[in-house]
Amino acid sequence: MTQERNGIVSSILTSSLGLIYIAYMVNIISESNDLRYMVVVFDLTIIAICGAVCAYCRSNLLSLLSFLNVWIIGAASIYLYPEAMAKTLFGSFLSILLILSVYMRSFILGLSGENHNAIRSP
Amino acid sequence: MLLDPRNVLVFFSLLLTFLYVWSVLNLLRKNFVSKIFHVKQEVLDKFLNYLKSTSKLLKNAKDFKFYEKIAKLEELHNPLSSSLDKRLLFVVDALLNARMVGETFKETWQGPASLLSEIGNRFNDLQKAVWNVKENEVFIDLCEICYSVITGESPRHSPSVRHEFLGDLRELRRCLVQVDLDRLGKNEWESFSKLEDCLWNFFCKWSENHEDAISFSVAVLLNFDLTVVETWPPYWTNYAKEAFVEFLKFLTEKLDKTVIELEGAKYNELLFHMSLIHAYVLKRDKACSEGM
């Protein structure tokens, strides 16, 4: 029962975080007028979402790669638009947090092994 | 202009993103198509937990029959978990994820599109058949059939196996000749039952990807006359009657073409029909046991 409750709570938290993340990134993209910066931040968002999918599928290698990519693309976007460094850094931090939260959710649900999440249909 | 470091940076970030997204899509494809054949214990456990929670909800419901079926499936848990077969698990998962299997299977399907959609539709029937199964062995048998329908595997049998099969075929024909369905009276169901037993044994033994057995079984079933249903074995329940009528109607509608095109090596199609035959026989078996 406790596990079930934890699963529901973690799912709600993860979904909320995902929504907040997407809203925040859309906000950053729309605030800038530099097309290159917009493209790079969009890349960052895509990588974070893919990283979350990998975490959902319990793919350790691709999840770690997503961390690396987030920092690389984050650094690139700071280079392109230093004025928004704080926002970009916070966006990168949110990306990592999103991936970690999806990973933690799987642990909380107690799904040991690999790739079981991906097998389930909604 | 193009060699501006900022442009180069954007280009590389796009490249990196593309490569990463491509890897993720590959992972997803593997999970949904290949890894499905390696479903593990946890999946079945989750399935059974789901059933248990469903049965809890149904305790106060009026649909006791459904509850009984779920309870019987729960009974299967222990024997199944001790001898888990990846194909068995696959089928359990497939039955749970019928919609998803239908979608992913489309990508690899080589046969006619109409048959594919029918397979998707018949998953529901197979699922119902699983509810009715009491014995583990029969369940595994059903799963074998499902698996062969899905994968389309058709191992060639050896000459000795073929010889044995032909012997059984002769026995079945002999049994069939003894039964004259047109003259079948209300008190002559013994011979009909014998034929049914003979067919049942034949199915159990030869339903694993043997073309001759399948084509012959289809032909035998086509020879069943719908007038048979006017008189019934005394032990058959209404459920069995309905199932039998449905089954015969379905076969007469669907199998005419199949038999005509038998030489066209519509092997997958035959396997599919074979699964239906099995589903029917399982239903009949269950109905008979209820009737007795």
Chai-1 contact restraints between the chains, C-beta under 6 A:
chainA,res_idxA,chainB,res_idxB,connection_type,confidence,min_distance_angstrom,max_distance_angstrom,comment,restraint_id
A,R36,B,R6,contact,1.0,0.0,6.0,A-B,restraint_1
A,R36,B,V10,contact,1.0,0.0,6.0,A-B,restraint_2
A,V39,B,V10,contact,1.0,0.0,6.0,A-B,restraint_3
A,V40,B,S13,contact,1.0,0.0,6.0,A-B,restraint_4
A,D43,B,S13,contact,1.0,0.0,6.0,A-B,restraint_5
A,D43,B,T17,contact,1.0,0.0,6.0,A-B,restraint_6
A,I46,B,T17,contact,1.0,0.0,6.0,A-B,restraint_7
A,I47,B,T17,contact,1.0,0.0,6.0,A-B,restraint_8
A,I47,B,Y20,contact,1.0,0.0,6.0,A-B,restraint_9
A,C50,B,V21,contact,1.0,0.0,6.0,A-B,restraint_10
A,C50,B,V24,contact,1.0,0.0,6.0,A-B,restraint_11
A,V53,B,V24,contact,1.0,0.0,6.0,A-B,restraint_12
A,C54,B,V24,contact,1.0,0.0,6.0,A-B,restraint_13
A,C57,B,N31,contact,1.0,0.0,6.0,A-B,restraint_14
A,S59,B,L27,contact,1.0,0.0,6.0,A-B,restraint_15
A,N69,B,Y20,contact,1.0,0.0,6.0,A-B,restraint_16
A,I73,B,S13,contact,1.0,0.0,6.0,A-B,restraint_17
A,A76,B,L9,contact,1.0,0.0,6.0,A-B,restraint_18
A,A76,B,S13,contact,1.0,0.0,6.0,A-B,restraint_19
A,L80,B,R6,contact,1.0,0.0,6.0,A-B,restraint_20
A,G113,B,K40,contact,1.0,0.0,6.0,A-B,restraint_21
A,G113,B,E42,contact,1.0,0.0,6.0,A-B,restraint_22
A,N115,B,N31,contact,1.0,0.0,6.0,A-B,restraint_23
A,N115,B,K35,contact,1.0,0.0,6.0,A-B,restraint_24
A,H116,B,E42,contact,1.0,0.0,6.0,A-B,restraint_25
A,A118,B,N31,contact,1.0,0.0,6.0,A-B,restraint_26
A,S121,B,N97,contact,1.0,0.0,6.0,A-B,restraint_27
A,S121,B,M100,contact,1.0,0.0,6.0,A-B,restraint_28
